[in-house]
Amino acid sequence: MNLTEQIEALKREKNAIILAHYYQTEAIQDIADYVGDSLGLSQKAAQTDADVIVFAGVHFMAETAKILNPHKKVLLPDLNAGCSLADSCPPDLFKNFVAAHPDHKVVTYINCSAEIKALSDIVCTSSNALDIINSIPKSQPIIFAPDKNLGRYIMKQTGRELVLWDGSCVVHEAFSFEKLVALYQKHPTAKIIAHPESETHILNLAHYIGSTAGMINYVKQYPDEMYIVATEAGILHKMQEQVPNTTLIPAPAVEDNTCACSECGYMKVNTLQKLYDCLLHETPHITVAPSLRKKALLPIERMLTLST
């Protein structure tokens, strides 16, 4: 059997499910049982009856799955699959930040550690952030963390004042404004679609702003257009499958690299071989202390309740 067939056999043997983010390699996306954004992955993790969850993503995603499934084994192909955004919000500093704003509700983007979630009132994703903020009374002051770019976008869309934590995603801050303008001038009929973690000057150029799932749905709705896509380039695989005859161009990054686009090095440390190895040996597996899990679960459950 080849590697893909061996993984499929192990899945059947161990009653395992593979959940993968859109930013994973094409080979991993193709073998996954479900490919989605943070909201969809959280919902699938909460609903699965599998005994083993292999989370092909980054650490905070697997950690969230473990919080939702304390009695299941949650595996991450490579523990080095971290997140620059999650790393930008150290729990000890954030705890002091929250303490300095005692009357504020704390809304945190799901791209954060369990310790940050435990300090939160409710979690959100880029798919439901606007709905989550709008569900809170306008008289209630709010802290939003850790992504300042998403926070600024939410403020603009809702008219709410938010106290923002100074965090960001290196992938979504890697787009070159000058190169994007030049690319658009070369393709003036193209529509620019962007993830709200991108910087304001990139979002100001966009014809559509949304989560990874939102961007795919938008392109499916208007397949006759040409698109310049400002998010991690891994999304292009599933997006192109949905609209095979549509021209999709990755937004250019400041630094030239193999694809001249913006890629997440953390996402790409997972490989098909590592996925096989972790499923075979059932390691590395994610653990979350029971007391921490209990605190972090509440804001996640609040989000899922509002997102059904």
N, C-alpha and C positions, 0 to 999 in steps of 0.2 A: 504494500500500500504506500501511496505517497503521503506527504505530511498532512495534507488536507483530509485525506481519507482516515488517517490515524486519529486526527482530532475529532472527526465525526464519530468514530468508533468509541473513543473515550467519553464523549458527551453522552452517548447512549448508555454506556456502562455505568457512568457515575450520576446519571440523571442531572446533567449540567446544562446551563444556558450560557451563551456568550453574548454579552451586551457590549456594543462598541459605539464610540463617538464618531461623528462625521469627520473628525480630524485625524483618525487613524489611517494607516496605510491601506491601499486598495485591497491587498490580500486579506487583511484582517476584516475589513468591511464586508468582503464577499463571503466569508465563512461565518459571520456573526448571525445570530438568531434575530437580533434587532439592532438597527443602527439609528441613532437619534441624537437630539440635543439634550441638554441637562435636564429639562423638564420631562421629556419623554422617557429618558433613561431612569429617572427617579420613579416615575409612575410604573414602568415595567419592573423595576426592582421591588417595588412595593407589592406587585400583583403576582409575581412568579411563584410557582409551586415546585421549582427545581430545588434539589438539595445543595447544589454547588453553583455559585455565580462566578463566572470568569468575567472580570470587568476590564475590557480593553479600552482604557482611557487613562486618566491621571489619578493620583492618590486620593484627592478629596472626593472624587466620584465613587471610587470603590469604598471609601470610608462612609459615604452617605448610604450606599447600598447595605453596608454592615449595620449601620444604625437602624435601618428599616427592617433588617433580617438578622437579629442577634443569634438565632439558632441555626442559621445556614453558614456554610463555609464560603467566604468571599475571597477570591484570588485576584491578584494583580500581576500580570506577566513580569513587570520589572518595577521594583520599589523606587527606582530612580525617576519614575514618571511623576514628576512633581508639577508645580504650577507657579509661575512667576507672580501671578496675581494673589494667590493664596499666601505666598511667601512674603508679600508686601504688607501683610497685616499680622504682626507678631501678637499672640494672645495677651502677654503682660502689658504691652503698650496700649492695646485696644481696650483692655479692662480699665485702665486709667482714663482713657478717652471717654468711655461710657460713663464712668463715675463723675467726670467733669460736666456731664449734661444729664443730671438726674431726672429731669421731667420728660425726657425724650423716649419715644419708642425706637427700638433698634431694628432696622430692616437690613438684612445682609444678603448679598448676592451669593448664590449657592457655591460659587468658586472661592471657598474659604475652608479652613480647617474645622474639625468638630469642636475645638475649643472656642472658636469664634461663633459658631452656630449656637453653642451653649450660652453665650452672652447675648443672644438675640431674642427678639419677640416674635419675629416671623422671617422666614427665608423666602427669596424670590429667585427667578431665573430671568433671562432676557426676554423669554416668551410671555411671562406674566407680570413683569415688574410694574408696568403702568396700572394694571388691575389691582395689584397688591397695594400700591401707594394710594390709589383712589378709594380703596376699601377702608382706609383709616380716616377718621374725622379731620376736617381741614384745620380745626383748632389744635390738633395734637402735633407738637413738634417732633421731628423725625431725624434720627441719625441714619445715614445710608453708607454702607461699607461693603467690600473694600474698594470697588472700582469707581474712581472719580469721574471717568468719562461717561460711564453708564448713568451715574448720578446726575451729571449735568444734562444729559439727554432727558432724563425723567423730569428734572426741574423745568426744562423748556416745554415739554409736552403737557405737563400737569399744572404748571403755574405755581407749584409748591416750592417753598424754601426748605432745603434739606441741609443738614450739617454733614459734610462729606469727609470721609477718611481719604487720605492722600495715597491711594493705591492705584495700580494700573497693570495691564497685560502687555508684556513686551511685544507679543505678536501683533496686537492691534494698534500699537504705537509705532510699528515699523514701516507703515506705509508712507511713501514719499508723495507729498502734495504736488511738487513740481512735476514728477514723473507721471502722476495720475492725470494732471491737467494736460500734459503733452499727449498721453495715451488717448484721452477723450477727444482732443483736437484731431487726432489721427482717425478716430472712429466717432464722429459727431452724432451719429444716430443711435449709439449705444446708450443703454440705461445703466447708471452706476447704482449698485445695491451694496449696502454696507451694514456691518454689525455695530450695534450701539456702544460696544466697548472701544470703538475707534475714536480718535480725537475729533474735536468739534470741527476743525477745518476740513476734515475728510467727510464728516457727516453733512456739512453744508453743501457739498457737491452732490450728495446722493439723491437719486430719484425715489429710492425706497430704503428704509432702515428697518431691520428686524433681526430676530434670532436666526440661527442656522436653519431651523425648520421653517421659519417664516420666509426666509429668502428662497428656499426650495419651492415652497407653495406659491410664492409670487411668480417665480419663473414659469412654473407649470400653468399658471393662470394666463400668462402672456408669452407663449412659446415662440411667437414670431419675431420677437425683439432680439437684439444683440445685447449682451450684458458684460460689464466690467464688475468683477466680484471682489469686494473688499472685506475679506475675512480669511482665515487660515485656508490654504490651498487644498487641503484634504476634502473640503466640501464639494469640490468640482466633480469628484468621482460619482457620487450618488446623484448630484444635480444633473450631470450629463446623461445618466441612465434614464432620468425622468423626462428629459427633453433632448433626445439624441440628435435632432437636427438644428439645435440652437447653438449659436456661437457664444462660448463662455471664455472670458479673458480674465486671468487673475490680476488683481490690482498690484502694481509694482511696489517693491520694497525699497527703502533707502539704500540698503546694502545689497550688492549683487550676490546672488547665490545660485544654486543649481537650477532653480526654476524662475529666478528673477521675481519671485513672489515672497509672501510672508509665510513661513512654516514654523510650527511649534516643535522645537527640539525635544521637549519633554514628551509630547504625544508620540513622536516617532521613535522613541527608544524601545517601544513594544514592537516585537516582530512575531512572525508566524511560528518560528522555532521556540521563542520564549513562551508563547501562548501554549504550545504543545507541552513544553517542559513543565509549566506551572500546573497544567491540568493533570499530567501524568503523576507528578510528585505531590500535588495539592499544596504547593508553596511557591512563592510567598503568599501567605494569607493575612488578611487584615484583622486586627483586633481593636476594639474600643472598650475602654473600662466601663463597667455597668453604670456607675454614677455619672460619668460624662455622657454616655449614650442617652440616659434618661433625660438629661437637660437639653441635649442637642435634638432629640426626637420631637419635642413639642413644637418648635418653630417650623420644622419640616412638615409635620402633620398639618399645621395650620395652613401652610402653603398648598399642600395637596388637596385639602378640603375646599379651598377657594379656586382650585384649578380643575375640578371635575367637570 
